[in-house]
Every structure is written in C-alpha cells, then in structure tokens.
Amino acid sequence: MINIRVAVKEDCVRLLELVNELALYERAPQEVTVTLKEFEDAGFGEKPVWKAFVAQVDGLIVGFALYYTRYSTWKGCRMYLEDLLVTEPMRGKGIGKLLFEQILAEAKEKGYSGVVWQVLDWNEPAIGFYNKYGASIEEGWLNASLSKDQLLKY
C-alpha cells in the first residue's frame, strides 16, 4: 500500500538520502553540498522556502516531490517542481504518477498559473513520463548559476 503525505521535519534525513540517490543518477553526486541543518531550516525553519510530498511503502519513504513557489513576470505565481524521485527498486509501481498528480492537485488548489520543472535531455524515462501528461519540454534555454564561493567574490 502506497501512502502519499506531506513531508515533516523528521523526514529530512531520509529525503537527503534520496536527494543523494538522485544526484548519483544525474551523474553529479559531488554537487550535493547542503547540510542536514540547512535542509531542515529551509523546509521547516522560521521562513520555510520548500514543501514536499513523500511516498511511503511499509513505513519507508520511497519517493518524494519537493516544490516551491516561483514568480514569473510573464505568468504570475507558478509552482516549481525541484525534485521528483522514486527510489530505483520502487520504480514502475505508479508511485511517481501518484506524487506528480499530488503536485498537480496542489498547484490547482493554490491557484498557481502552472507548474514548471527541468529534466535532463538524456533522461528518456523522465521525458517519456512527462510526455504522458502533455508537458511542453522547451529547447533553447541554458541554465546559469553562481555558487556560494562565487557569490562571496562580489
């Protein structure tokens, strides 16, 4: 039996384990630098910036969908889906579908103007999954960022 529920602070240790699993899958495990305390504070501190749904099977969190509100000057408030992951042994059981549809329901309930996310161009299983929903997958945009170390230079 699959239980989808809102994440709580006590889930953070397991969520970070899954974040690291995702980073390994995406071939960038060295990029996860957030500490448990930073992660907990960002989700459950004085000014939380993210929320998540978790999928549990037999009491174990086997997947999650983490999101936050983003503002588009063109579209207004939108939900940004930061991560959607189902642990590898549990894939193909409909858990990703349940999590994604919970995200869609939350976006509708909050009146967001849409949901946006990124998917790696080589991640064919994920692209196929999103295509089942009729998602628009854009080309031509490049990701840009500055790291914490880079920020400190200015």
GROMACS elastic network, one bead per residue, 0.5 to 0.9 nm:
[ bonds ]
;  ai    aj funct       b0    kb
    1    56     6  0.82746   500
    1    57     6  0.60261   500
    1    58     6  0.72419   500
    2    55     6  0.64852   500
    2    56     6  0.57218   500
    2    57     6  0.50902   500
    2    58     6  0.79139   500
    2    95     6  0.73922   500
    2    98     6  0.89338   500
    3    54     6  0.80059   500
    3    55     6  0.55503   500
    3    56     6  0.50381   500
    3    57     6  0.65070   500
    3    58     6  0.87531   500
    3    59     6  0.86448   500
    4    53     6  0.66130   500
    4    54     6  0.56250   500
    4    56     6  0.64476   500
    4    64     6  0.88662   500
    4    95     6  0.87828   500
    4    98     6  0.74899   500
    4    99     6  0.70759   500
    4   102     6  0.81557   500
    5    52     6  0.85995   500
    5    53     6  0.54678   500
    5    54     6  0.55394   500
    5    55     6  0.66942   500
    5    56     6  0.81057   500
    6    51     6  0.78353   500
    6    52     6  0.60255   500
    6    54     6  0.62042   500
    6    55     6  0.89944   500
    7    10     6  0.81796   500
    7    11     6  0.62946   500
    7    12     6  0.82065   500
    7    51     6  0.71589   500
    7    52     6  0.53161   500
    7    53     6  0.52328   500
    7    54     6  0.57215   500
    7    64     6  0.84717   500
    8    11     6  0.55415   500
    8    12     6  0.74683   500
    8    43     6  0.86661   500
    8    44     6  0.79117   500
    8    51     6  0.89929   500
    8    52     6  0.84436   500
    9    12     6  0.56016   500
    9    13     6  0.86553   500
    9    40     6  0.63500   500
    9    41     6  0.89966   500
    9    43     6  0.74957   500
    9    44     6  0.62237   500
   10    13     6  0.71117   500
   10    14     6  0.84566   500
   10    40     6  0.88159   500
   11    14     6  0.55550   500
   11    15     6  0.60524   500
   11    16     6  0.87254   500
   11    54     6  0.85728   500
   11    61     6  0.80962   500
   12    16     6  0.60434   500
   12    17     6  0.85418   500
   12    36     6  0.71932   500
   12    39     6  0.72337   500
   12    40     6  0.63169   500
   12    43     6  0.88013   500
   13    16     6  0.53469   500
   13    17     6  0.64819   500
   13    18     6  0.89351   500
   13    36     6  0.69037   500
   13    40     6  0.88580   500
   14    18     6  0.63977   500
   14    19     6  0.86571   500
   14    60     6  0.88524   500
   14    61     6  0.70423   500
   15    18     6  0.50537   500
   15    19     6  0.61198   500
   15    20     6  0.86521   500
   15    54     6  0.85902   500
   15    61     6  0.79534   500
   15    63     6  0.83226   500
   15    64     6  0.74318   500
   16    20     6  0.61657   500
   16    21     6  0.85209   500
   16    34     6  0.89022   500
   16    35     6  0.88224   500
   16    36     6  0.73407   500
   16    39     6  0.80629   500
   17    20     6  0.51981   500
   17    21     6  0.63308   500
   17    22     6  0.87843   500
   18    22     6  0.61524   500
   18    23     6  0.85438   500
   18    61     6  0.89748   500
   18    62     6  0.81530   500
   18    63     6  0.74913   500
   18    64     6  0.81424   500
   18    85     6  0.74116   500
   18    86     6  0.82934   500
   18    87     6  0.71160   500
   19    22     6  0.50758   500
   19    23     6  0.62134   500
   19    24     6  0.86733   500
   19    32     6  0.79095   500
   19    83     6  0.81204   500
   19    85     6  0.81362   500
   20    24     6  0.61706   500
   20    25     6  0.85957   500
   20    29     6  0.64105   500
   20    32     6  0.68247   500
   21    24     6  0.51504   500
   21    25     6  0.62815   500
   21    26     6  0.86582   500
   21    29     6  0.80369   500
   21    85     6  0.87740   500
   21    87     6  0.76104   500
   21    88     6  0.88736   500
   22    25     6  0.50081   500
   22    26     6  0.61101   500
   22    27     6  0.85814   500
   22    28     6  0.87303   500
   22    29     6  0.81691   500
   22    83     6  0.84885   500
   22    84     6  0.88820   500
   22    85     6  0.68324   500
   22    86     6  0.89186   500
   22    87     6  0.83689   500
   23    27     6  0.61547   500
   23    28     6  0.51415   500
   23    30     6  0.79579   500
   23    31     6  0.73832   500
   23    32     6  0.70735   500
   24    27     6  0.50060   500
   24    28     6  0.57462   500
   24    30     6  0.85372   500
   25    28     6  0.76527   500
   25    29     6  0.81571   500
   26    29     6  0.77199   500
   26   120     6  0.80922   500
   26   123     6  0.85582   500
   27    30     6  0.87659   500
   28    31     6  0.55674   500
   28    32     6  0.78548   500
   29    32     6  0.60554   500
   30    33     6  0.73979   500
   31    34     6  0.89670   500
   32    35     6  0.87173   500
   34    37     6  0.82451   500
   34    38     6  0.61841   500
   34    39     6  0.64317   500
   35    38     6  0.51541   500
   35    39     6  0.61242   500
   35    40     6  0.85582   500
   36    39     6  0.50370   500
   36    40     6  0.60414   500
   36    41     6  0.84992   500
   37    40     6  0.50918   500
   37    41     6  0.59959   500
   37    42     6  0.84504   500
   38    41     6  0.51393   500
   38    42     6  0.60234   500
   38    43     6  0.86354   500
   39    42     6  0.52131   500
   39    43     6  0.63821   500
   39    44     6  0.84561   500
   40    43     6  0.52623   500
   40    44     6  0.56026   500
   40    45     6  0.67864   500
   40    48     6  0.88565   500
   41    44     6  0.51761   500
   41    46     6  0.73897   500
   41    47     6  0.78833   500
   41    48     6  0.68615   500
   41    49     6  0.89054   500
   42    45     6  0.59764   500
   42    46     6  0.84392   500
   42    47     6  0.70826   500
   42    49     6  0.55595   500
   42    50     6  0.65534   500
   43    46     6  0.89894   500
   43    47     6  0.79838   500
   43    49     6  0.58426   500
   43    50     6  0.50635   500
   43    51     6  0.62371   500
   43    52     6  0.85818   500
   44    47     6  0.74853   500
   44    48     6  0.53167   500
   44    49     6  0.83177   500
   44    50     6  0.83323   500
   44    51     6  0.86618   500
   45    48     6  0.54816   500
   45    49     6  0.88778   500
   48    51     6  0.79024   500
   49    67     6  0.87488   500
   49    68     6  0.63021   500
   49    69     6  0.80110   500
   50    66     6  0.67908   500
   50    67     6  0.56663   500
   50    69     6  0.79550   500
   51    65     6  0.85070   500
   51    66     6  0.57798   500
   51    67     6  0.55659   500
   51    68     6  0.62705   500
   52    64     6  0.67449   500
   52    65     6  0.54175   500
   52    67     6  0.60263   500
   52    68     6  0.85355   500
   52   103     6  0.88682   500
   53    63     6  0.84876   500
   53    64     6  0.55448   500
   53    65     6  0.52968   500
   53    66     6  0.65486   500
   53    67     6  0.87537   500
   53    99     6  0.69605   500
   53   102     6  0.77697   500
   53   103     6  0.79842   500
   54    61     6  0.63866   500
   54    62     6  0.76244   500
   54    63     6  0.57562   500
   54    65     6  0.65423   500
   54    66     6  0.85680   500
   54    99     6  0.74833   500
   55    60     6  0.81779   500
   55    61     6  0.55605   500
   55    62     6  0.57555   500
   55    64     6  0.59289   500
   55    65     6  0.86648   500
   55    86     6  0.82977   500
   55    95     6  0.70146   500
   55    96     6  0.87360   500
   55    98     6  0.83372   500
   55    99     6  0.71070   500
   56    59     6  0.55608   500
   56    60     6  0.51287   500
   56    62     6  0.57001   500
   56    63     6  0.72204   500
   56    64     6  0.89989   500
   57    60     6  0.53690   500
   57    61     6  0.65630   500
   57    62     6  0.67102   500
   58    61     6  0.85145   500
   61    64     6  0.76897   500
   61    87     6  0.89210   500
   62    85     6  0.83133   500
   62    86     6  0.58448   500
   62    87     6  0.54695   500
   62    88     6  0.87666   500
   62    89     6  0.87775   500
   62    90     6  0.68968   500
   62    95     6  0.85367   500
   63    84     6  0.74803   500
   63    85     6  0.52599   500
   63    87     6  0.58931   500
   63    90     6  0.84001   500
   63    95     6  0.73665   500
   63    96     6  0.75268   500
   63    99     6  0.79939   500
   64    83     6  0.75363   500
   64    84     6  0.57760   500
   64    85     6  0.55690   500
   64    86     6  0.66602   500
   64    96     6  0.83655   500
   64    99     6  0.69068   500
   65    81     6  0.71227   500
   65    82     6  0.75932   500
   65    83     6  0.55620   500
   65    85     6  0.66209   500
   65    86     6  0.89009   500
   65    96     6  0.86791   500
   65    99     6  0.62278   500
   65   100     6  0.72347   500
   65   102     6  0.87953   500
   65   103     6  0.74000   500
   66    80     6  0.86061   500
   66    81     6  0.60730   500
   66    82     6  0.56189   500
   66    83     6  0.52848   500
   66    84     6  0.66306   500
   66   103     6  0.88243   500
   67    79     6  0.66757   500
   67    80     6  0.54302   500
   67    82     6  0.52812   500
   67    83     6  0.71540   500
   67    84     6  0.89613   500
   67   103     6  0.82276   500
   68    78     6  0.85943   500
   68    79     6  0.59156   500
   68    80     6  0.54101   500
   68    81     6  0.68422   500
   68    82     6  0.74735   500
   69    77     6  0.66258   500
   69    78     6  0.58824   500
   69    80     6  0.59465   500
   69    81     6  0.88735   500
   69   112     6  0.85670   500
   70    76     6  0.82959   500
   70    77     6  0.58735   500
   70    78     6  0.52873   500
   70    79     6  0.59501   500
   70    80     6  0.60007   500
   71    74     6  0.87076   500
   71    75     6  0.76640   500
   71    76     6  0.54587   500
   71    78     6  0.59982   500
   71    79     6  0.84627   500
   72    75     6  0.50830   500
   72    77     6  0.62825   500
   72    78     6  0.70683   500
   73    76     6  0.58453   500
   73    77     6  0.86752   500
   75    78     6  0.74674   500
   75   113     6  0.63916   500
   75   114     6  0.81915   500
   76   112     6  0.77476   500
   76   113     6  0.63891   500
   76   114     6  0.89142   500
   77   111     6  0.82771   500
   77   112     6  0.53932   500
   77   113     6  0.59529   500
   77   114     6  0.78029   500
   78   107     6  0.78156   500
   78   111     6  0.86553   500
   78   113     6  0.52988   500
   78   114     6  0.50729   500
   78   115     6  0.56643   500
   78   116     6  0.71429   500
   79   103     6  0.86290   500
   79   106     6  0.89484   500
   79   107     6  0.63206   500
   79   112     6  0.63808   500
   79   113     6  0.79682   500
   79   114     6  0.63167   500
   79   116     6  0.62850   500
   79   117     6  0.85762   500
   80   114     6  0.86864   500
   80   115     6  0.58350   500
   80   116     6  0.50051   500
   80   117     6  0.57429   500
   81    84     6  0.72622   500
   81   103     6  0.80504   500
   81   115     6  0.69629   500
   81   116     6  0.61587   500
   81   117     6  0.50641   500
   81   118     6  0.80319   500
   82   116     6  0.87710   500
   82   117     6  0.63842   500
   82   118     6  0.77666   500
   83   117     6  0.82053   500
   83   118     6  0.88347   500
   84    96     6  0.74706   500
   84    99     6  0.77584   500
   84   100     6  0.76181   500
   85    88     6  0.87163   500
   85    96     6  0.71492   500
   85    99     6  0.89597   500
   86    89     6  0.83080   500
   86    90     6  0.64134   500
   86    91     6  0.59659   500
   86    95     6  0.69004   500
   86    96     6  0.61634   500
   87    90     6  0.56175   500
   87    91     6  0.65393   500
   88    91     6  0.54380   500
   88    92     6  0.89859   500
   89    92     6  0.86895   500
   90    93     6  0.63113   500
   90    94     6  0.88299   500
   90    95     6  0.76513   500
   91    94     6  0.73905   500
   91    95     6  0.71081   500
   91    96     6  0.75200   500
   92    95     6  0.74868   500
   92    96     6  0.81281   500
   93    96     6  0.79654   500
   93    97     6  0.87928   500
   94    97     6  0.51939   500
   94    98     6  0.63580   500
   94    99     6  0.88282   500
   95    98     6  0.51008   500
   95    99     6  0.62514   500
   95   100     6  0.85649   500
   96    99     6  0.51173   500
   96   100     6  0.59689   500
   96   101     6  0.83995   500
   96   129     6  0.88622   500
   97   100     6  0.51551   500
   97   101     6  0.59667   500
   97   102     6  0.84306   500
   97   129     6  0.84824   500
   98   101     6  0.52474   500
   98   102     6  0.61259   500
   98   103     6  0.87170   500
   99   102     6  0.50468   500
   99   103     6  0.63507   500
   99   104     6  0.87917   500
  100   103     6  0.50154   500
  100   104     6  0.63291   500
  100   105     6  0.86911   500
  101   105     6  0.61023   500
  101   106     6  0.85139   500
  102   105     6  0.50484   500
  102   106     6  0.61318   500
  102   107     6  0.86067   500
  103   106     6  0.50945   500
  103   107     6  0.61754   500
  103   108     6  0.86744   500
  103   115     6  0.84505   500
  104   107     6  0.51082   500
  104   108     6  0.62612   500
  104   109     6  0.85961   500
  104   114     6  0.87310   500
  104   115     6  0.74723   500
  105   108     6  0.51608   500
  105   109     6  0.60754   500
  105   110     6  0.86204   500
  106   109     6  0.50046   500
  106   110     6  0.61061   500
  106   111     6  0.85040   500
  106   112     6  0.87638   500
  107   110     6  0.52619   500
  107   111     6  0.61461   500
  107   112     6  0.53160   500
  107   113     6  0.80193   500
  107   114     6  0.70063   500
  107   115     6  0.69518   500
  108   111     6  0.50682   500
  108   112     6  0.62155   500
  108   113     6  0.82932   500
  108   114     6  0.81948   500
  109   112     6  0.78769   500
  111   114     6  0.84990   500
  112   115     6  0.75074   500
  118   137     6  0.85080   500
  119   122     6  0.84358   500
  119   123     6  0.69440   500
  119   126     6  0.71114   500
  119   127     6  0.70095   500
  119   137     6  0.83402   500
  120   123     6  0.53345   500
  120   124     6  0.84161   500
  120   126     6  0.84020   500
  120   127     6  0.82827   500
  121   124     6  0.73568   500
  121   127     6  0.78891   500
  122   125     6  0.88625   500
  122   127     6  0.85450   500
  123   126     6  0.55582   500
  123   127     6  0.62584   500
  123   128     6  0.86882   500
  124   128     6  0.59686   500
  124   129     6  0.84637   500
  125   128     6  0.51602   500
  125   129     6  0.61818   500
  125   130     6  0.87920   500
  126   130     6  0.62287   500
  126   131     6  0.84851   500
  127   130     6  0.52251   500
  127   131     6  0.60189   500
  127   132     6  0.87581   500
  127   135     6  0.89425   500
  127   137     6  0.82361   500
  128   131     6  0.50452   500
  128   132     6  0.65010   500
  129   132     6  0.54609   500
  129   133     6  0.74093   500
  130   133     6  0.54177   500
  130   134     6  0.67926   500
  130   135     6  0.56302   500
  130   136     6  0.85702   500
  130   137     6  0.86070   500
  131   135     6  0.53196   500
  131   136     6  0.77871   500
  131   137     6  0.83236   500
  132   135     6  0.75122   500
  138   141     6  0.73280   500
  139   142     6  0.86482   500
  146   149     6  0.80081   500
  146   150     6  0.57014   500
  146   151     6  0.63629   500
  147   150     6  0.50402   500
  147   151     6  0.62145   500
  147   152     6  0.87479   500
  148   151     6  0.50809   500
  148   152     6  0.64194   500
  149   152     6  0.52537   500
  149   153     6  0.70393   500
  150   153     6  0.55161   500
  150   154     6  0.76154   500
  151   154     6  0.57437   500
